[in-house]
Amino acid sequence: MWPVVRNNQGGVHTNGSSAALPGARIVVVDDRPANVMILEELLAGWRYPNVFGTTTSAHAAELIERVDPDLVLLDLQMPAPDGYEIMRRLASRIRGPDQLPVIILTADISADAKRCALALGARDFLTKPFDPDEVRMRVDNLLELRHAHLRLRDHNLTLEHRVVARTLELDRARAETLQRLSIAAEFRDDDTGQHAARVGRTAALLAERLGLPEDEIDRLRCAAPLHDIGKIGIPDAILLKQGGLGDSEYELMKRHTLIGAEIVAGSSSDVLELSAVIARTHHEHWDGGGYPHGIAADEIPLAGRVSAVADVFDALTHARPYKPAWPVNDAVAEMQRLRGTQFDPDVLDAFASVDHGGLLEPVAVTA
């Protein structure tokens, strides 16, 4: 139990003055019970009923943590811990975002002691014996500043919450825009948008198995669905042709990699920049036999190598205008046959460790 601890909820009101901060919680710490009692009565009379006093300095820090006050009236000269030590223990409250104001209570203070108290964060001083008018003015002044600080803090928090909410809204809008763009790329030969969505999901899963950082996995999940955005520039007669393509038609089809990279390159978005890399390189082969540039091995960006595996597996296991869907086991066997020629061996090893049937499951896509 706190020695000489009182919370005045109905003290004698000596005048009709209004409190600077109604409901303010004030802690008084002084080893003399008479000083605590005088301050409690004065403060109650000025409509500050929430006053918590203690004469035991060892309990002061705990009391302050429990009460979470708006103002502390603190004696310096007390049995250990003295007022200086208490302020050191409260440094995070006094100097931190809370900006807890402290008024020092003293009968006689030297210039050095005052400098030390100010250095520790004291805001003002009250001289003993107390002059009621001085107490009221100093307390009111600091509580008015406290009120302004709390209003500013609340305003800043409101602004921060609005910024966070707006950022989340923009992130959702960006994600939806990318998703709709990927659907547009596939719309003529897959109006469900599922191929793009499944490629994004599979690419992210492979990246996770390869041990990529979480932020890179998330970017790949968003960027890989745009791997075929360049199909927008390919004529329907080629894109939807039944059966195989002639040499000239195939050359034109291969241009979807360059068209796609050109569409999304140059953006300030790291996701779109990654999607440009994927669009350009997801048909490159590990042995250099792919297109459009014939680069090989580690010259091919990892995002392109990962997306290539995800794209080919999904293309094999789903019907296209020119072919029926392959059984999963046949598709996996074919891809393993191309390990080290078309596909990066490490990515194929990661692919071998996943549930291939699960890669066929539908993905939620915004209509």
LOSEBA-140462 format. One record per residue (C-alpha): residue number from 1; x, y, z. Coordinates in nm, 3 decimals. Layout:
+------+---------+---------+---------+
! resi !       X !       Y !       Z !
+------+---------+---------+---------+
!  NUM !       X !       Y !       Z !
...
+------+---------+---------+---------+
***
This chain:
+------+---------+---------+---------+
! resi !       X !       Y !       Z !
+------+---------+---------+---------+
!    1 !   0.000 !   0.000 !   0.000 !
!    2 !   0.130 !   0.346 !  -0.090 !
!    3 !   0.232 !   0.554 !   0.218 !
!    4 !   0.034 !   0.878 !   0.219 !
!    5 !  -0.112 !   0.810 !  -0.123 !
!    6 !  -0.442 !   0.977 !  -0.197 !
!    7 !  -0.652 !   1.024 !  -0.507 !
!    8 !  -0.864 !   1.332 !  -0.441 !
!    9 !  -1.206 !   1.279 !  -0.598 !
!   10 !  -1.390 !   1.554 !  -0.416 !
!   11 !  -1.158 !   1.786 !  -0.229 !
!   12 !  -1.245 !   2.132 !  -0.105 !
!   13 !  -1.281 !   2.373 !  -0.397 !
!   14 !  -1.126 !   2.700 !  -0.281 !
!   15 !  -1.222 !   2.891 !  -0.596 !
!   16 !  -1.409 !   2.849 !  -0.922 !
!   17 !  -1.111 !   2.842 !  -1.157 !
!   18 !  -1.121 !   2.594 !  -1.443 !
!   19 !  -0.853 !   2.332 !  -1.478 !
!   20 !  -0.607 !   2.380 !  -1.767 !
!   21 !  -0.638 !   2.009 !  -1.851 !
!   22 !  -0.961 !   1.863 !  -1.706 !
!   23 !  -0.905 !   1.513 !  -1.578 !
!   24 !  -0.528 !   1.560 !  -1.562 !
!   25 !  -0.348 !   1.299 !  -1.351 !
!   26 !  -0.086 !   1.450 !  -1.123 !
!   27 !   0.170 !   1.263 !  -0.910 !
!   28 !   0.325 !   1.431 !  -0.606 !
!   29 !   0.644 !   1.282 !  -0.458 !
!   30 !   0.777 !   1.435 !  -0.133 !
!   31 !   0.906 !   1.261 !   0.180 !
!   32 !   0.717 !   1.508 !   0.402 !
!   33 !   0.349 !   1.413 !   0.443 !
!   34 !   0.250 !   1.776 !   0.511 !
!   35 !   0.384 !   1.889 !   0.173 !
!   36 !   0.196 !   1.614 !  -0.008 !
!   37 !  -0.125 !   1.700 !   0.177 !
!   38 !  -0.095 !   2.075 !   0.105 !
!   39 !  -0.045 !   2.017 !  -0.267 !
!   40 !  -0.331 !   1.767 !  -0.284 !
!   41 !  -0.569 !   2.015 !  -0.122 !
!   42 !  -0.456 !   2.305 !  -0.338 !
!   43 !  -0.485 !   2.104 !  -0.659 !
!   44 !  -0.825 !   1.965 !  -0.565 !
!   45 !  -0.944 !   2.319 !  -0.504 !
!   46 !  -0.842 !   2.412 !  -0.858 !
!   47 !  -1.042 !   2.121 !  -1.002 !
!   48 !  -0.755 !   1.878 !  -1.032 !
!   49 !  -0.908 !   1.588 !  -0.841 !
!   50 !  -0.685 !   1.312 !  -0.983 !
!   51 !  -0.384 !   1.368 !  -0.760 !
!   52 !  -0.172 !   1.073 !  -0.645 !
!   53 !   0.080 !   1.139 !  -0.370 !
!   54 !   0.351 !   0.933 !  -0.203 !
!   55 !   0.610 !   1.002 !   0.066 !
!   56 !   0.820 !   0.697 !  -0.024 !
!   57 !   1.058 !   0.777 !  -0.308 !
!   58 !   1.129 !   0.409 !  -0.369 !
!   59 !   0.768 !   0.373 !  -0.484 !
!   60 !   0.765 !   0.680 !  -0.708 !
!   61 !   0.866 !   0.520 !  -1.036 !
!   62 !   0.618 !   0.236 !  -0.991 !
!   63 !   0.341 !   0.482 !  -0.902 !
!   64 !   0.416 !   0.689 !  -1.210 !
!   65 !   0.406 !   0.380 !  -1.433 !
!   66 !   0.070 !   0.279 !  -1.283 !
!   67 !  -0.091 !   0.624 !  -1.298 !
!   68 !   0.058 !   0.742 !  -1.631 !
!   69 !   0.042 !   1.106 !  -1.515 !
!   70 !   0.026 !   1.432 !  -1.708 !
!   71 !   0.248 !   1.609 !  -1.454 !
!   72 !   0.489 !   1.512 !  -1.174 !
!   73 !   0.570 !   1.734 !  -0.875 !
!   74 !   0.898 !   1.595 !  -0.742 !
!   75 !   1.108 !   1.673 !  -0.434 !
!   76 !   1.484 !   1.653 !  -0.488 !
!   77 !   1.614 !   1.596 !  -0.136 !
!   78 !   1.475 !   1.259 !  -0.024 !
!   79 !   1.612 !   0.930 !   0.108 !
!   80 !   1.745 !   0.716 !  -0.176 !
!   81 !   1.642 !   0.724 !  -0.448 !
!   82 !   1.642 !   1.104 !  -0.446 !
!   83 !   1.470 !   1.321 !  -0.705 !
!   84 !   1.767 !   1.316 !  -0.941 !
!   85 !   1.772 !   0.936 !  -0.951 !
!   86 !   1.395 !   0.921 !  -1.005 !
!   87 !   1.430 !   1.152 !  -1.306 !
!   88 !   1.707 !   0.931 !  -1.443 !
!   89 !   1.474 !   0.629 !  -1.414 !
!   90 !   1.201 !   0.825 !  -1.592 !
!   91 !   1.431 !   0.948 !  -1.870 !
!   92 !   1.241 !   0.762 !  -2.144 !
!   93 !   0.916 !   0.927 !  -2.035 !
!   94 !   1.064 !   1.271 !  -1.981 !
!   95 !   1.274 !   1.282 !  -2.299 !
!   96 !   1.072 !   1.044 !  -2.514 !
!   97 !   0.752 !   1.091 !  -2.713 !
!   98 !   0.549 !   1.116 !  -2.391 !
!   99 !   0.730 !   1.438 !  -2.292 !
!  100 !   0.625 !   1.399 !  -1.926 !
!  101 !   0.663 !   1.740 !  -1.752 !
!  102 !   0.829 !   1.753 !  -1.407 !
!  103 !   0.816 !   2.040 !  -1.154 !
!  104 !   1.087 !   2.029 !  -0.889 !
!  105 !   0.986 !   2.096 !  -0.527 !
!  106 !   1.265 !   2.253 !  -0.321 !
!  107 !   1.323 !   2.472 !  -0.015 !
!  108 !   1.661 !   2.593 !  -0.129 !
!  109 !   1.834 !   2.499 !  -0.452 !
!  110 !   2.184 !   2.594 !  -0.563 !
!  111 !   2.267 !   2.696 !  -0.917 !
!  112 !   2.449 !   2.364 !  -0.972 !
!  113 !   2.153 !   2.163 !  -0.843 !
!  114 !   1.917 !   2.359 !  -1.067 !
!  115 !   2.138 !   2.299 !  -1.371 !
!  116 !   2.151 !   1.927 !  -1.291 !
!  117 !   1.771 !   1.908 !  -1.255 !
!  118 !   1.720 !   2.096 !  -1.581 !
!  119 !   1.969 !   1.868 !  -1.757 !
!  120 !   1.764 !   1.568 !  -1.642 !
!  121 !   1.449 !   1.720 !  -1.792 !
!  122 !   1.288 !   1.930 !  -1.517 !
!  123 !   1.055 !   2.193 !  -1.665 !
!  124 !   0.999 !   2.425 !  -1.366 !
!  125 !   1.058 !   2.478 !  -0.992 !
!  126 !   0.833 !   2.541 !  -0.690 !
!  127 !   0.985 !   2.688 !  -0.378 !
!  128 !   0.890 !   2.571 !  -0.028 !
!  129 !   0.695 !   2.690 !   0.161 !
!  130 !   0.444 !   2.690 !  -0.122 !
!  131 !   0.276 !   3.006 !  -0.242 !
!  132 !  -0.073 !   2.903 !  -0.366 !
!  133 !  -0.076 !   3.151 !  -0.655 !
!  134 !   0.267 !   3.039 !  -0.770 !
!  135 !   0.164 !   2.672 !  -0.749 !
!  136 !  -0.152 !   2.735 !  -0.950 !
!  137 !   0.021 !   2.936 !  -1.223 !
!  138 !   0.311 !   2.696 !  -1.268 !
!  139 !   0.086 !   2.390 !  -1.269 !
!  140 !  -0.162 !   2.553 !  -1.507 !
!  141 !   0.112 !   2.664 !  -1.744 !
!  142 !   0.266 !   2.320 !  -1.771 !
!  143 !  -0.071 !   2.147 !  -1.803 !
!  144 !  -0.169 !   2.387 !  -2.082 !
!  145 !   0.151 !   2.289 !  -2.261 !
!  146 !   0.074 !   1.927 !  -2.186 !
!  147 !  -0.273 !   1.968 !  -2.333 !
!  148 !  -0.125 !   2.121 !  -2.650 !
!  149 !   0.131 !   1.839 !  -2.673 !
!  150 !  -0.138 !   1.571 !  -2.639 !
!  151 !  -0.357 !   1.738 !  -2.901 !
!  152 !  -0.060 !   1.758 !  -3.139 !
!  153 !   0.031 !   1.395 !  -3.068 !
!  154 !  -0.326 !   1.281 !  -3.133 !
!  155 !  -0.340 !   1.487 !  -3.450 !
!  156 !  -0.013 !   1.334 !  -3.571 !
!  157 !  -0.139 !   0.986 !  -3.490 !
!  158 !  -0.456 !   1.057 !  -3.688 !
!  159 !  -0.247 !   1.172 !  -3.982 !
!  160 !  -0.024 !   0.864 !  -3.954 !
!  161 !  -0.330 !   0.638 !  -3.952 !
!  162 !  -0.464 !   0.817 !  -4.259 !
!  163 !  -0.131 !   0.776 !  -4.435 !
!  164 !  -0.122 !   0.406 !  -4.348 !
!  165 !  -0.479 !   0.359 !  -4.466 !
!  166 !  -0.408 !   0.549 !  -4.789 !
!  167 !  -0.092 !   0.347 !  -4.846 !
!  168 !  -0.284 !   0.022 !  -4.801 !
!  169 !  -0.551 !   0.148 !  -5.038 !
!  170 !  -0.288 !   0.236 !  -5.300 !
!  171 !  -0.118 !  -0.103 !  -5.253 !
!  172 !  -0.451 !  -0.279 !  -5.307 !
!  173 !  -0.521 !  -0.067 !  -5.615 !
!  174 !  -0.175 !  -0.140 !  -5.755 !
!  175 !  -0.214 !  -0.514 !  -5.694 !
!  176 !  -0.556 !  -0.515 !  -5.859 !
!  177 !  -0.425 !  -0.315 !  -6.155 !
!  178 !  -0.140 !  -0.561 !  -6.207 !
!  179 !  -0.381 !  -0.851 !  -6.178 !
!  180 !  -0.619 !  -0.703 !  -6.433 !
!  181 !  -0.329 !  -0.627 !  -6.665 !
!  182 !  -0.218 !  -0.990 !  -6.648 !
!  183 !  -0.575 !  -1.101 !  -6.724 !
!  184 !  -0.579 !  -0.869 !  -7.027 !
!  185 !  -0.259 !  -1.031 !  -7.153 !
!  186 !  -0.416 !  -1.379 !  -7.141 !
!  187 !  -0.772 !  -1.287 !  -7.228 !
!  188 !  -0.775 !  -1.402 !  -7.590 !
!  189 !  -0.653 !  -1.757 !  -7.517 !
!  190 !  -0.745 !  -1.783 !  -7.146 !
!  191 !  -1.034 !  -1.558 !  -7.052 !
!  192 !  -1.029 !  -1.688 !  -6.693 !
!  193 !  -0.693 !  -1.528 !  -6.618 !
!  194 !  -0.599 !  -1.847 !  -6.436 !
!  195 !  -0.281 !  -1.920 !  -6.630 !
!  196 !  -0.125 !  -1.590 !  -6.527 !
!  197 !  -0.239 !  -1.628 !  -6.167 !
!  198 !  -0.111 !  -1.986 !  -6.143 !
!  199 !   0.227 !  -1.887 !  -6.288 !
!  200 !   0.259 !  -1.615 !  -6.025 !
!  201 !   0.170 !  -1.855 !  -5.745 !
!  202 !   0.405 !  -2.129 !  -5.871 !
!  203 !   0.693 !  -1.884 !  -5.925 !
!  204 !   0.656 !  -1.757 !  -5.569 !
!  205 !   0.650 !  -2.115 !  -5.436 !
!  206 !   0.968 !  -2.202 !  -5.624 !
!  207 !   1.135 !  -1.883 !  -5.501 !
!  208 !   1.044 !  -1.981 !  -5.146 !
!  209 !   1.197 !  -2.328 !  -5.195 !
!  210 !   1.511 !  -2.161 !  -5.330 !
!  211 !   1.540 !  -1.956 !  -5.009 !
!  212 !   1.479 !  -1.611 !  -5.154 !
!  213 !   1.395 !  -1.327 !  -4.910 !
!  214 !   1.027 !  -1.268 !  -4.840 !
!  215 !   1.016 !  -0.932 !  -5.018 !
!  216 !   1.163 !  -1.083 !  -5.335 !
!  217 !   0.911 !  -1.367 !  -5.319 !
!  218 !   0.626 !  -1.117 !  -5.294 !
!  219 !   0.757 !  -0.914 !  -5.589 !
!  220 !   0.792 !  -1.229 !  -5.798 !
!  221 !   0.438 !  -1.336 !  -5.709 !
!  222 !   0.309 !  -1.002 !  -5.845 !
!  223 !   0.544 !  -0.972 !  -6.143 !
!  224 !   0.542 !  -1.325 !  -6.289 !
!  225 !   0.175 !  -1.312 !  -6.400 !
!  226 !   0.278 !  -1.042 !  -6.649 !
!  227 !   0.527 !  -1.271 !  -6.825 !
!  228 !   0.311 !  -1.286 !  -7.140 !
!  229 !   0.187 !  -0.925 !  -7.144 !
!  230 !   0.348 !  -0.894 !  -7.488 !
!  231 !   0.083 !  -1.127 !  -7.634 !
!  232 !  -0.130 !  -0.814 !  -7.659 !
!  233 !   0.078 !  -0.729 !  -7.966 !
!  234 !   0.047 !  -1.068 !  -8.138 !
!  235 !  -0.226 !  -1.109 !  -8.406 !
!  236 !  -0.511 !  -1.349 !  -8.329 !
!  237 !  -0.435 !  -1.546 !  -8.645 !
!  238 !  -0.107 !  -1.651 !  -8.487 !
!  239 !  -0.197 !  -1.655 !  -8.119 !
!  240 !  -0.512 !  -1.865 !  -8.168 !
!  241 !  -0.396 !  -2.077 !  -8.460 !
!  242 !  -0.491 !  -2.443 !  -8.444 !
!  243 !  -0.184 !  -2.661 !  -8.485 !
!  244 !   0.180 !  -2.563 !  -8.530 !
!  245 !   0.317 !  -2.230 !  -8.650 !
!  246 !   0.517 !  -2.175 !  -8.963 !
!  247 !   0.870 !  -2.037 !  -8.939 !
!  248 !   0.770 !  -1.677 !  -9.005 !
!  249 !   0.473 !  -1.708 !  -8.770 !
!  250 !   0.695 !  -1.849 !  -8.497 !
!  251 !   0.940 !  -1.562 !  -8.539 !
!  252 !   0.656 !  -1.318 !  -8.496 !
!  253 !   0.525 !  -1.507 !  -8.190 !
!  254 !   0.869 !  -1.487 !  -8.030 !
!  255 !   0.845 !  -1.110 !  -8.040 !
!  256 !   0.594 !  -1.117 !  -7.752 !
!  257 !   0.894 !  -1.127 !  -7.517 !
!  258 !   1.032 !  -0.797 !  -7.647 !
!  259 !   0.689 !  -0.638 !  -7.680 !
!  260 !   0.608 !  -0.729 !  -7.320 !
!  261 !   0.935 !  -0.594 !  -7.186 !
!  262 !   0.880 !  -0.269 !  -7.376 !
!  263 !   0.527 !  -0.230 !  -7.238 !
!  264 !   0.624 !  -0.248 !  -6.871 !
!  265 !   0.988 !  -0.129 !  -6.873 !
!  266 !   1.089 !   0.213 !  -6.743 !
!  267 !   0.839 !   0.218 !  -6.457 !
!  268 !   0.920 !   0.353 !  -6.111 !
!  269 !   0.751 !   0.040 !  -5.973 !
!  270 !   0.995 !  -0.233 !  -5.874 !
!  271 !   0.725 !  -0.491 !  -5.954 !
!  272 !   0.681 !  -0.364 !  -6.310 !
!  273 !   1.058 !  -0.346 !  -6.358 !
!  274 !   1.083 !  -0.709 !  -6.249 !
!  275 !   0.795 !  -0.801 !  -6.478 !
!  276 !   0.989 !  -0.645 !  -6.769 !
!  277 !   1.285 !  -0.870 !  -6.688 !
!  278 !   1.058 !  -1.175 !  -6.673 !
!  279 !   0.873 !  -1.088 !  -6.996 !
!  280 !   1.205 !  -1.058 !  -7.180 !
!  281 !   1.380 !  -1.368 !  -7.039 !
!  282 !   1.122 !  -1.637 !  -6.954 !
!  283 !   1.184 !  -1.811 !  -7.291 !
!  284 !   1.563 !  -1.812 !  -7.258 !
!  285 !   1.715 !  -2.161 !  -7.210 !
!  286 !   1.980 !  -2.270 !  -6.966 !
!  287 !   2.198 !  -2.398 !  -7.254 !
!  288 !   2.161 !  -2.077 !  -7.457 !
!  289 !   1.912 !  -2.219 !  -7.708 !
!  290 !   1.620 !  -1.995 !  -7.616 !
!  291 !   1.504 !  -1.652 !  -7.729 !
!  292 !   1.504 !  -1.355 !  -7.780 !
!  293 !   1.878 !  -1.309 !  -7.705 !
!  294 !   2.013 !  -1.663 !  -7.667 !
!  295 !   2.172 !  -1.595 !  -7.330 !
!  296 !   2.262 !  -1.891 !  -7.108 !
!  297 !   2.296 !  -2.011 !  -6.750 !
!  298 !   2.345 !  -1.735 !  -6.493 !
!  299 !   2.325 !  -1.470 !  -6.765 !
!  300 !   1.951 !  -1.534 !  -6.745 !
!  301 !   1.808 !  -1.348 !  -6.443 !
!  302 !   1.683 !  -1.584 !  -6.173 !
!  303 !   1.332 !  -1.439 !  -6.200 !
!  304 !   1.327 !  -1.541 !  -6.566 !
!  305 !   1.454 !  -1.892 !  -6.491 !
!  306 !   1.196 !  -1.944 !  -6.218 !
!  307 !   0.910 !  -1.805 !  -6.426 !
!  308 !   1.011 !  -2.028 !  -6.720 !
!  309 !   0.958 !  -2.342 !  -6.512 !
!  310 !   0.627 !  -2.215 !  -6.377 !
!  311 !   0.506 !  -2.111 !  -6.723 !
!  312 !   0.599 !  -2.431 !  -6.907 !
!  313 !   0.447 !  -2.660 !  -6.644 !
!  314 !   0.120 !  -2.471 !  -6.649 !
!  315 !   0.115 !  -2.455 !  -7.029 !
!  316 !   0.175 !  -2.830 !  -7.059 !
!  317 !  -0.091 !  -2.928 !  -6.807 !
!  318 !  -0.367 !  -2.709 !  -6.954 !
!  319 !  -0.533 !  -2.717 !  -7.294 !
!  320 !  -0.430 !  -2.461 !  -7.554 !
!  321 !  -0.579 !  -2.395 !  -7.900 !
!  322 !  -0.301 !  -2.603 !  -8.054 !
!  323 !  -0.285 !  -2.894 !  -7.803 !
!  324 !  -0.471 !  -3.085 !  -7.531 !
!  325 !  -0.367 !  -3.081 !  -7.164 !
!  326 !  -0.088 !  -3.321 !  -7.067 !
!  327 !  -0.122 !  -3.550 !  -6.763 !
!  328 !   0.075 !  -3.410 !  -6.469 !
!  329 !   0.319 !  -3.703 !  -6.453 !
!  330 !   0.396 !  -3.672 !  -6.825 !
!  331 !   0.454 !  -3.298 !  -6.790 !
!  332 !   0.689 !  -3.344 !  -6.491 !
!  333 !   0.882 !  -3.618 !  -6.674 !
!  334 !   0.923 !  -3.397 !  -6.981 !
!  335 !   1.052 !  -3.109 !  -6.773 !
!  336 !   1.300 !  -3.334 !  -6.593 !
!  337 !   1.423 !  -3.452 !  -6.933 !
!  338 !   1.501 !  -3.086 !  -7.013 !
!  339 !   1.692 !  -3.032 !  -6.688 !
!  340 !   2.021 !  -2.860 !  -6.768 !
!  341 !   1.923 !  -2.782 !  -7.126 !
!  342 !   1.607 !  -2.573 !  -7.117 !
!  343 !   1.579 !  -2.535 !  -6.741 !
!  344 !   1.811 !  -2.429 !  -6.460 !
!  345 !   1.896 !  -2.751 !  -6.267 !
!  346 !   1.859 !  -2.581 !  -5.928 !
!  347 !   1.516 !  -2.447 !  -6.017 !
!  348 !   1.413 !  -2.792 !  -6.145 !
!  349 !   1.528 !  -2.943 !  -5.815 !
!  350 !   1.308 !  -2.694 !  -5.630 !
!  351 !   1.023 !  -2.776 !  -5.867 !
!  352 !   1.067 !  -3.150 !  -5.797 !
!  353 !   1.003 !  -3.088 !  -5.425 !
!  354 !   0.656 !  -2.932 !  -5.461 !
!  355 !   0.311 !  -3.087 !  -5.485 !
!  356 !   0.260 !  -3.078 !  -5.861 !
!  357 !  -0.109 !  -3.159 !  -5.838 !
!  358 !  -0.160 !  -2.864 !  -5.607 !
!  359 !  -0.017 !  -2.631 !  -5.872 !
!  360 !  -0.329 !  -2.697 !  -6.082 !
!  361 !  -0.566 !  -2.564 !  -5.816 !
!  362 !  -0.750 !  -2.245 !  -5.913 !
!  363 !  -0.631 !  -1.910 !  -5.778 !
!  364 !  -0.867 !  -1.636 !  -5.661 !
!  365 !  -0.873 !  -1.376 !  -5.938 !
!  366 !  -1.050 !  -1.038 !  -5.936 !
!  367 !  -1.307 !  -1.035 !  -6.210 !
+------+---------+---------+---------+
***
